[in-house]
Amino acid sequence: MARRQMHMVGFLQAQNCTIFASSWRHPESRTDFLTADYFQEIARVLERGKFDLGFFDDRLSMPDRYGSDHVHTIEHGIRCVKMDPVVVLTMMGAVTSRLGLGSTASTTYFEPFHVARVFQTLDLMSNGRAAWNIVTSLNDGEAANMGHAEMMAHDTRYDRADEFVEVVLRHWDSWEDDALIVDKATGRFGDGRKVHRLDFRGKFLSSRGPFTVPRSPQGRPVLIQAGASGRGKRFSARWAELVFVAYHDIEGGRKEYESFKAAVAAEGRNPDHVKVATLCTPICAATKAEAEDKAAVIERLPLEIDALSLLSEALNFDFASKGMDEPFSDEEMAGIQGLQAIRDRVVEATGKKNPTVRDFILGSGRGRPRMDMVGGPKEIADRMEAWFEGRACDGFVISAAVIPGGYTDFVQHVVPELQRRGLYRKEYAGPTLRDHLGLPRATLGDWRPSRAAAAE
């Protein structure tokens, strides 16, 4: 039996910085982020490192919840530039042949037909390398940009998302694999009986069909999800094929991983066909001493305003409305509707039921790279091997604090060491993203719950 192999995802943003607002301030970060060449260079690096995919996080507003104003966001470059990630992915796909191409699209503000068409088209144009990251969006800024007075309630967003994903999958299943004929001699383009309408009508959504894009080399795009709340985890267990998490220690990660895989099995799905990748920010170099020097520079870049702005965005609460050492009330804590996992993590880290603004900054680590993977090839590979072999994850979402250097350093120094240990591929297994992830080609209806699970 072949040895289990790590999966690697490059965590990207179609913006002026990485997930870390301070990354643009680094003296070695490129500043031509409005050009195709900027992202194409990252794509080449990731493909050279045999990454499964490059993945774009996305939001539909800049962080302007803090003080209900965007001026500080622009002044400090706090993730304020946000381009369309799918367009950027097409530019990356043009200079690569194997790297998977993943992007975020919201189930709250987009339409299922549109999402289905965009990602199936990307899958065809990239020869089977596309993935859709399913998000429900999280704050009032996004709602306002998309014409809504306020954000929909947390669990209601997921209820709507369940319908949304089903509609998208039904569209992707509309065309049977052999529906196209394209025979000029007979004049027959396709078999009309093998293209089907949906006629779907649910509580939140309806869609008629038939869909307008045929099947792709991998059947359909891969589904990604990163829900961290209880409702989000149930959603992931039902739909996702690749799940992004942010486990904070190996022991806790192992328990979460085991629990999640059991939830996937309870949905009647094969747990081996749902890959779990945990977020990390390796700061690496040829030697540990060099990596520590790099980390010292990175550690000086974040500002307090980064954390305040990003916390306000993620938790949909204006942190400017409270003093730094003023505790949150019970009502305020209960009313947080954004990334509730951040709230829960701060409570756990501080041991306070009613943390202060300062506690949120320190306990969340928002806006700051985690400095728990700093070292040369051996030190970083040792940490990753411990997580992977300890069954705390199936792979890693690699975030960078310097662009493109954070990815280049990882590919140059750590990837060869992981390959030497037999933990990571030396070549891609095939042309599609499903090949990289060890997933079978998608077949019509394979997403539907098994009868046994549905009956429970």
C-alpha positions as CSV (number, residue, x, y, z in Angstrom):
1,M,0.0,0.0,0.0
2,A,1.4,3.4,-1.0
3,R,2.4,5.7,1.8
4,R,0.0,8.5,2.7
5,Q,1.1,11.8,1.2
6,M,0.7,15.4,2.4
7,H,-1.4,17.9,0.6
8,M,-0.3,21.5,0.1
9,V,-2.4,24.5,-0.5
10,G,-1.1,28.0,-1.2
11,F,-3.3,30.5,0.7
12,L,-3.7,33.6,-1.5
13,Q,-5.6,36.9,-1.7
14,A,-6.3,38.9,-4.8
15,Q,-5.3,42.0,-3.0
16,N,-2.4,44.2,-1.9
17,C,-1.3,41.8,0.9
18,T,-1.6,38.3,2.1
19,I,-3.9,37.3,4.9
20,F,-1.5,39.4,7.0
21,A,-2.2,43.1,6.4
22,S,1.4,43.8,7.3
23,S,2.9,41.7,4.5
24,W,2.9,44.6,2.0
25,R,5.2,46.6,4.4
26,H,7.9,43.9,4.3
27,P,11.0,45.3,2.4
28,E,11.2,42.2,0.2
29,S,7.5,42.0,-0.7
30,R,6.6,42.9,-4.3
31,T,4.3,45.9,-4.7
32,D,3.1,45.3,-8.3
33,F,0.0,43.4,-6.9
34,L,-2.2,45.0,-9.6
35,T,-0.4,43.1,-12.4
36,A,-0.8,39.6,-13.8
37,D,2.9,38.9,-13.4
38,Y,2.7,39.3,-9.6
39,F,0.3,36.4,-9.3
40,Q,1.7,34.4,-12.2
41,E,5.1,34.3,-10.4
42,I,3.4,32.9,-7.3
43,A,1.6,30.3,-9.5
44,R,4.9,29.2,-11.0
45,V,6.5,28.8,-7.5
46,L,3.6,26.8,-6.2
47,E,3.6,24.5,-9.2
48,R,7.4,24.0,-8.9
49,G,6.7,22.9,-5.3
50,K,4.0,20.4,-6.5
51,F,1.3,22.2,-4.5
52,D,-2.2,20.7,-4.9
53,L,-3.6,24.2,-5.5
54,G,-3.4,27.9,-5.0
55,F,-6.5,29.1,-3.2
56,F,-8.0,32.6,-3.0
57,D,-9.8,33.8,0.1
58,D,-12.2,36.6,-0.6
59,R,-14.5,39.1,1.0
60,L,-17.0,41.5,-0.7
61,S,-16.0,44.6,1.2
62,M,-12.8,46.1,2.6
63,P,-12.4,46.1,6.4
64,D,-14.4,49.2,7.2
65,R,-16.3,48.1,10.3
66,Y,-13.9,49.7,12.7
67,G,-15.1,53.2,13.4
68,S,-17.6,52.7,10.6
69,D,-15.0,54.2,8.3
70,H,-12.7,53.0,5.5
71,V,-10.0,55.8,5.8
72,H,-7.8,53.9,8.2
73,T,-8.0,50.8,5.9
74,I,-6.7,52.7,3.0
75,E,-4.0,54.6,5.0
76,H,-2.6,51.4,6.4
77,G,-3.2,49.1,3.5
78,I,-5.3,46.7,5.6
79,R,-6.5,44.3,2.9
80,C,-8.2,47.2,1.1
81,V,-7.6,46.2,-2.5
82,K,-9.8,43.2,-3.4
83,M,-9.9,42.2,-7.1
84,D,-12.0,39.4,-8.6
85,P,-10.1,36.2,-7.7
86,V,-11.5,34.1,-10.5
87,V,-10.2,36.5,-13.1
88,V,-6.8,36.4,-11.4
89,L,-6.9,32.6,-11.4
90,T,-7.4,32.5,-15.1
91,M,-4.1,34.4,-15.5
92,M,-2.4,31.9,-13.1
93,G,-3.9,29.0,-15.0
94,A,-2.4,30.3,-18.3
95,V,1.2,29.9,-17.0
96,T,0.7,26.5,-15.3
97,S,-0.5,23.1,-16.4
98,R,-1.0,21.2,-13.1
99,L,-1.6,23.6,-10.2
100,G,-5.2,23.5,-8.9
101,L,-7.1,26.8,-9.0
102,G,-9.4,27.5,-6.1
103,S,-11.6,30.6,-5.4
104,T,-14.2,31.8,-3.0
105,A,-17.7,32.7,-4.0
106,S,-20.5,33.6,-1.5
107,T,-23.7,31.6,-1.3
108,T,-25.4,34.6,0.4
109,Y,-24.9,37.2,-2.3
110,F,-24.3,35.2,-5.6
111,E,-26.8,33.1,-7.6
112,P,-26.3,29.3,-8.0
113,F,-26.5,29.4,-11.8
114,H,-23.8,32.0,-12.0
115,V,-21.4,30.2,-9.6
116,A,-22.0,26.9,-11.4
117,R,-21.2,28.5,-14.8
118,V,-18.1,30.4,-13.7
119,F,-16.4,27.4,-11.9
120,Q,-17.4,24.8,-14.5
121,T,-16.0,27.1,-17.2
122,L,-12.8,27.5,-15.2
123,D,-12.6,23.8,-14.9
124,L,-12.9,23.3,-18.6
125,M,-10.4,26.0,-19.5
126,S,-7.9,24.6,-17.0
127,N,-8.3,21.0,-18.0
128,G,-9.9,20.0,-14.7
129,R,-8.1,22.1,-12.1
130,A,-10.9,24.2,-10.6
131,A,-12.3,24.3,-7.0
132,W,-15.0,26.4,-5.4
133,N,-14.6,27.6,-1.8
134,I,-18.1,27.9,-0.3
135,V,-18.6,30.8,2.1
136,T,-21.7,32.3,3.6
137,S,-20.1,35.8,4.1
138,L,-19.8,37.4,7.5
139,N,-20.4,41.1,8.0
140,D,-22.6,44.1,7.4
141,G,-20.1,45.7,5.0
142,E,-20.5,42.9,2.6
143,A,-24.3,43.1,3.0
144,A,-24.2,46.8,2.2
145,N,-22.1,46.4,-0.9
146,M,-24.5,43.8,-2.2
147,G,-27.7,45.9,-1.6
148,H,-28.8,44.5,1.8
149,A,-29.5,46.4,5.0
150,E,-27.7,43.9,7.2
151,M,-26.2,40.5,7.3
152,M,-28.4,37.4,7.4
153,A,-28.4,35.5,10.7
154,H,-25.6,32.9,11.0
155,D,-27.5,29.6,10.9
156,T,-30.0,30.9,8.3
157,R,-27.0,31.7,6.0
158,Y,-26.0,28.0,6.3
159,D,-29.6,26.8,5.7
160,R,-29.6,28.8,2.5
161,A,-26.1,27.6,1.6
162,D,-27.3,24.0,1.8
163,E,-29.9,24.7,-0.9
164,F,-27.4,26.8,-2.9
165,V,-24.8,24.0,-3.1
166,E,-27.5,21.5,-4.0
167,V,-28.6,23.7,-6.9
168,V,-25.1,24.2,-8.1
169,L,-24.5,20.4,-8.0
170,R,-27.7,19.7,-9.9
171,H,-26.6,22.1,-12.6
172,W,-23.2,20.4,-12.8
173,D,-25.1,17.1,-13.1
174,S,-27.3,18.4,-15.9
175,W,-25.1,17.2,-18.7
176,E,-24.4,13.5,-18.9
177,D,-20.8,12.7,-19.8
178,D,-21.6,11.6,-23.4
179,A,-24.2,14.3,-24.2
180,L,-22.0,16.0,-26.7
181,I,-21.7,14.4,-30.2
182,V,-20.4,17.2,-32.5
183,D,-20.8,15.2,-35.7
184,K,-20.6,17.5,-38.7
185,A,-21.4,14.6,-41.1
186,T,-24.8,13.9,-39.5
187,G,-25.3,17.5,-38.3
188,R,-26.0,16.2,-34.8
189,F,-24.4,18.4,-32.1
190,G,-25.6,16.6,-29.0
191,D,-28.1,14.2,-27.5
192,G,-30.9,16.4,-26.1
193,R,-32.2,13.6,-23.9
194,K,-28.9,13.6,-22.0
195,V,-29.2,17.2,-20.9
196,H,-31.7,17.7,-18.1
197,R,-33.6,20.5,-16.5
198,L,-33.6,21.0,-12.7
199,D,-37.0,22.6,-12.0
200,F,-35.7,23.1,-8.5
201,R,-37.8,25.0,-6.0
202,G,-36.8,25.2,-2.4
203,K,-37.4,27.4,0.7
204,F,-34.8,30.0,-0.4
205,L,-33.9,29.4,-4.0
206,S,-35.3,28.2,-7.3
207,S,-33.7,27.4,-10.6
208,R,-35.1,25.9,-13.8
209,G,-32.2,24.9,-16.1
210,P,-31.1,23.3,-18.3
211,F,-27.5,24.3,-17.5
212,T,-25.3,25.6,-20.3
213,V,-21.8,24.1,-19.6
214,P,-21.0,20.5,-20.3
215,R,-19.1,18.1,-18.0
216,S,-15.4,18.7,-17.4
217,P,-12.4,16.4,-17.2
218,Q,-12.7,15.9,-13.5
219,G,-16.5,15.7,-13.7
220,R,-17.1,18.9,-11.7
221,P,-15.0,21.3,-9.6
222,V,-13.8,20.3,-6.1
223,L,-15.8,21.7,-3.2
224,I,-13.8,23.5,-0.4
225,Q,-15.2,24.7,2.9
226,A,-13.8,26.2,6.1
227,G,-16.7,26.4,8.5
228,A,-15.5,26.5,12.1
229,S,-18.7,26.9,14.1
230,G,-20.8,23.9,15.0
231,R,-23.2,24.6,12.1
232,G,-20.2,25.3,9.8
233,K,-18.6,21.9,10.6
234,R,-21.9,20.1,9.9
235,F,-22.1,21.9,6.6
236,S,-18.5,20.8,5.8
237,A,-19.2,17.2,6.7
238,R,-22.1,17.2,4.3
239,W,-20.6,18.9,1.3
240,A,-16.8,19.6,1.4
241,E,-14.1,17.6,-0.3
242,L,-11.3,19.8,1.0
243,V,-11.6,21.5,4.4
244,F,-9.5,24.3,5.7
245,V,-9.0,24.5,9.5
246,A,-6.8,26.4,11.9
247,Y,-5.9,23.9,14.6
248,H,-3.7,25.4,17.3
249,D,-1.9,22.4,18.7
250,I,-1.4,18.8,17.7
251,E,-3.4,17.2,20.5
252,G,-6.4,19.4,20.0
253,G,-6.0,19.0,16.2
254,R,-6.0,15.3,16.5
255,K,-9.3,15.3,18.4
256,E,-10.9,17.8,16.1
257,Y,-9.7,15.8,13.0
258,E,-11.0,12.5,14.4
259,S,-14.4,14.1,15.3
260,F,-14.8,15.7,11.9
261,K,-13.9,12.5,10.0
262,A,-16.6,10.7,12.1
263,A,-19.1,13.4,11.1
264,V,-18.2,12.8,7.4
265,A,-18.8,9.1,7.8
266,A,-22.1,9.8,9.6
267,E,-23.2,11.6,6.4
268,G,-22.7,8.4,4.5
269,R,-19.5,9.7,2.9
270,N,-16.0,8.2,2.6
271,P,-13.8,10.1,5.2
272,D,-10.8,9.4,3.0
273,H,-12.4,11.5,0.2
274,V,-12.5,14.6,2.4
275,K,-9.1,16.1,3.0
276,V,-8.4,18.3,6.0
277,A,-5.6,21.0,5.7
278,T,-4.6,23.1,8.6
279,L,-3.3,26.7,8.3
280,C,0.3,27.5,9.0
281,T,2.9,30.2,8.3
282,P,6.3,28.5,8.0
283,I,9.2,31.0,8.2
284,C,12.0,29.1,6.7
285,A,15.5,29.4,5.4
286,A,18.6,27.3,4.8
287,T,19.4,27.4,8.5
288,K,17.5,27.9,11.7
289,A,19.5,31.1,12.5
290,E,18.6,32.6,9.1
291,A,15.0,31.8,9.6
292,E,15.0,33.4,13.1
293,D,16.5,36.6,11.5
294,K,13.6,36.6,9.0
295,A,11.1,36.1,11.7
296,A,12.4,39.1,13.7
297,V,11.7,41.3,10.7
298,I,8.2,39.9,10.2
299,E,7.4,40.3,13.8
300,R,8.0,44.0,13.8
301,L,5.6,44.7,10.8
302,P,2.0,44.4,12.3
303,L,0.3,47.4,13.9
304,E,-2.4,47.5,16.6
305,I,-4.8,49.0,14.1
306,D,-4.4,45.9,11.9
307,A,-5.8,43.8,14.7
308,L,-8.6,46.2,15.6
309,S,-9.7,46.6,12.0
310,L,-9.6,42.9,11.1
311,L,-11.3,41.9,14.4
312,S,-14.1,44.3,13.6
313,E,-14.4,42.9,10.1
314,A,-14.4,39.2,11.2
315,L,-16.7,39.6,14.2
316,N,-19.0,42.2,12.6
317,F,-18.6,44.4,15.7
318,D,-17.1,47.9,15.9
319,F,-14.1,47.6,18.2
320,A,-13.8,51.4,18.2
321,S,-17.0,51.5,20.3
322,K,-15.2,50.2,23.4
323,G,-12.2,51.1,25.4
324,M,-9.1,48.8,25.2
325,D,-9.7,47.4,28.7
326,E,-13.5,47.5,28.7
327,P,-15.0,44.0,28.9
328,F,-17.6,42.8,26.4
329,S,-21.1,42.4,27.9
330,D,-22.9,39.0,27.8
331,E,-25.2,40.5,25.3
332,E,-22.4,41.7,23.0
333,M,-20.7,38.3,23.2
334,A,-23.9,36.5,22.3
335,G,-24.6,38.9,19.5
336,I,-21.3,38.3,17.6
337,Q,-22.4,36.9,14.2
338,G,-19.2,36.8,12.2
339,L,-16.4,34.3,12.8
340,Q,-17.7,32.9,16.1
341,A,-14.7,30.5,16.3
342,I,-12.5,33.6,17.0
343,R,-14.8,34.6,19.9
344,D,-14.7,31.1,21.3
345,R,-10.9,30.9,20.9
346,V,-10.4,34.2,22.8
347,V,-12.6,33.0,25.6
348,E,-10.7,29.8,25.9
349,A,-7.3,31.4,25.6
350,T,-8.0,34.1,28.2
351,G,-10.2,32.1,30.5
352,K,-12.5,35.1,30.6
353,K,-16.2,34.9,29.8
354,N,-16.2,38.6,29.1
355,P,-12.8,39.5,27.5
356,T,-11.7,43.0,26.8
357,V,-10.7,44.5,23.5
358,R,-7.1,44.0,24.5
359,D,-7.8,40.4,25.3
360,F,-9.3,39.9,21.8
361,I,-6.1,41.4,20.2
362,L,-3.8,39.1,22.2
363,G,-6.0,36.0,22.3
364,S,-7.0,36.0,18.7
365,G,-3.6,36.8,17.1
366,R,-5.6,38.6,14.4
367,G,-3.3,40.4,12.0
368,R,-0.2,38.6,13.2
369,P,1.6,35.6,11.7
370,R,1.8,32.6,14.0
371,M,5.5,32.2,14.9
372,D,5.3,28.5,15.7
373,M,7.1,27.2,12.6
374,V,10.4,29.0,12.3
375,G,13.5,27.1,11.3
376,G,15.6,25.4,8.6
377,P,14.4,22.5,6.5
378,K,14.7,20.0,9.4
379,E,12.9,22.0,12.0
380,I,9.9,22.8,9.7
381,A,9.7,19.3,8.3
382,D,9.8,17.8,11.8
383,R,6.8,19.9,12.9
384,M,4.8,19.1,9.8
385,E,5.6,15.4,10.0
386,A,4.5,15.3,13.6
387,W,1.1,16.9,12.7
388,F,0.7,14.7,9.6
389,E,1.8,11.4,11.1
390,G,-0.1,12.1,14.3
391,R,-3.3,12.2,12.3
392,A,-4.0,15.9,13.1
393,C,-4.4,16.8,9.4
394,D,-4.1,15.5,5.8
395,G,-2.0,18.5,4.8
396,F,-1.3,22.2,5.2
397,V,-2.6,25.6,4.0
398,I,0.6,27.5,3.6
399,S,0.3,31.2,4.2
400,A,3.1,33.7,3.5
401,A,4.2,36.9,5.3
402,V,6.3,37.9,2.4
403,I,5.4,37.9,-1.3
404,P,6.5,35.8,-3.1
405,G,9.5,35.0,-0.8
406,G,7.4,33.1,1.8
407,Y,6.4,30.6,-0.8
408,T,9.7,30.5,-2.5
409,D,11.6,29.8,0.7
410,F,9.2,26.9,1.5
411,V,9.5,25.4,-1.9
412,Q,13.3,25.8,-2.0
413,H,14.1,24.6,1.6
414,V,11.2,22.5,3.0
415,V,9.7,20.7,0.0
416,P,12.9,18.8,-0.8
417,E,13.2,17.6,2.8
418,L,9.6,16.4,2.9
419,Q,10.2,14.6,-0.4
420,R,13.3,13.0,1.0
421,R,11.3,11.6,3.9
422,G,8.7,10.2,1.5
423,L,6.0,12.4,2.9
424,Y,5.3,14.5,-0.2
425,R,5.0,13.9,-3.9
426,K,7.9,14.4,-6.3
427,E,5.6,14.5,-9.3
428,Y,1.9,15.1,-9.8
429,A,-0.2,12.0,-10.0
430,G,-2.2,13.3,-13.0
431,P,-3.6,16.4,-14.7
432,T,-6.6,17.2,-12.5
433,L,-7.1,18.6,-9.0
434,R,-8.9,15.4,-8.1
435,D,-5.9,13.5,-9.1
436,H,-3.7,15.6,-6.8
437,L,-6.1,15.1,-3.9
438,G,-6.5,11.4,-4.5
439,L,-10.2,11.8,-5.2
440,P,-12.1,9.8,-7.8
441,R,-13.5,11.5,-10.8
442,A,-16.9,12.9,-9.9
443,T,-19.9,11.0,-11.3
444,L,-23.5,12.0,-11.7
445,G,-25.3,12.0,-8.3
446,D,-22.4,10.9,-6.2
447,W,-22.9,13.9,-3.9
448,R,-26.4,12.7,-2.8
449,P,-26.6,11.2,0.8
450,S,-26.4,7.4,1.0
451,R,-29.7,5.8,1.7
452,A,-28.5,4.5,5.1
453,A,-27.3,7.9,6.3
454,A,-30.5,9.6,4.9
455,A,-32.7,7.2,6.8
456,E,-31.2,7.9,10.2
